[in-house]
C-alpha cells in the first residue's frame, strides 16, 4: 500500500468518526468499532509508514475520546487580573 492510500484511509476514518459515534451509541461498541478500523489501517500500512500512521491514528483517537491521552485546552483571559 502506498503512502497516498494510507493517508486516504486515515482521512476517511477521521471524516467517518462522527458517524461511528452516532451508529454505536454505547462507549464499548464505539471504542470497539474504532479499534477495528484502527487495526485494519495499521495492517495494510507498510513498515516504513507505520510509526507515522500510529501517531496520526492516536491523535484522532484522543480527539474523539477512544484513546488515552491529554486533550489540550487553554484559557486566554480577556482582562489581566488585578495585581
C-alpha positions as CSV (number, residue, x, y, z in Angstrom):
1,X,0.0,0.0,0.0
2,X,1.3,3.4,-0.9
3,X,1.7,6.5,1.3
4,X,-1.2,8.1,-0.6
5,X,-3.5,5.1,0.2
6,X,-2.6,5.2,3.9
7,X,-3.3,8.9,4.0
8,X,-6.6,8.4,2.3
9,X,-7.6,5.6,4.7
10,X,-6.8,7.7,7.7
11,X,-8.5,10.8,6.3
12,X,-11.6,8.7,5.6
13,X,-11.7,7.3,9.1
14,X,-11.4,10.8,10.6
15,X,-14.3,12.0,8.5
16,X,-16.4,9.0,9.5
17,X,-15.7,9.3,13.2
18,X,-18.9,11.3,13.7
19,X,-20.9,8.6,12.1
20,X,-19.2,5.9,14.1
21,X,-20.1,7.7,17.3
22,X,-23.8,8.0,16.3
23,X,-24.0,4.5,15.0
24,X,-22.6,2.9,18.2
25,X,-24.4,4.6,21.0
26,X,-22.6,2.9,23.9
27,X,-19.0,3.6,24.6
28,X,-17.9,0.0,24.4
29,X,-19.2,-0.7,20.9
30,X,-18.0,2.7,19.7
31,X,-14.5,2.1,21.0
32,X,-14.6,-1.4,19.5
33,X,-15.6,0.0,16.1
34,X,-12.7,2.4,16.4
35,X,-10.3,-0.4,17.3
36,X,-11.4,-2.5,14.3
37,X,-10.8,0.4,11.9
38,X,-7.5,1.4,13.6
39,X,-6.2,-2.2,13.3
40,X,-7.3,-2.6,9.7
41,X,-5.5,0.6,8.7
42,X,-2.3,-0.5,10.5
43,X,-2.5,-3.9,9.0
44,X,-2.3,-2.5,5.5
45,X,0.4,0.1,6.3
46,X,3.9,-0.6,5.1
47,X,6.6,-0.8,7.8
48,X,8.3,2.4,6.9
49,X,5.0,4.4,7.3
50,X,3.7,2.6,10.4
51,X,5.1,4.9,13.1
52,X,3.6,7.9,11.4
53,X,0.3,6.2,10.9
54,X,0.1,5.1,14.5
55,X,0.7,8.6,15.7
56,X,-1.9,10.1,13.4
57,X,-4.4,7.4,14.5
58,X,-3.6,8.0,18.1
59,X,-4.2,11.8,17.8
60,X,-7.6,11.1,16.1
61,X,-8.5,8.6,18.9
62,X,-7.6,11.1,21.6
63,X,-9.6,13.8,19.9
64,X,-12.7,11.6,19.7
65,X,-12.3,10.1,23.2
66,X,-11.4,6.5,22.3
67,X,-7.7,6.6,23.0
68,X,-5.8,7.6,26.1
69,X,-4.1,11.0,26.1
70,X,-4.4,14.6,27.0
71,X,-6.7,16.9,25.2
72,X,-5.0,20.3,25.2
73,X,-7.2,23.2,26.2
74,X,-6.1,26.6,27.4
75,X,-7.5,29.8,28.8
76,X,-6.8,33.2,27.5
77,X,-8.3,35.7,29.8
78,X,-9.6,38.9,28.1
79,X,-8.5,41.1,31.0
80,X,-5.4,40.9,33.2
81,X,-6.0,40.0,36.8
82,X,-5.5,42.9,39.3
83,X,-2.1,42.8,40.9
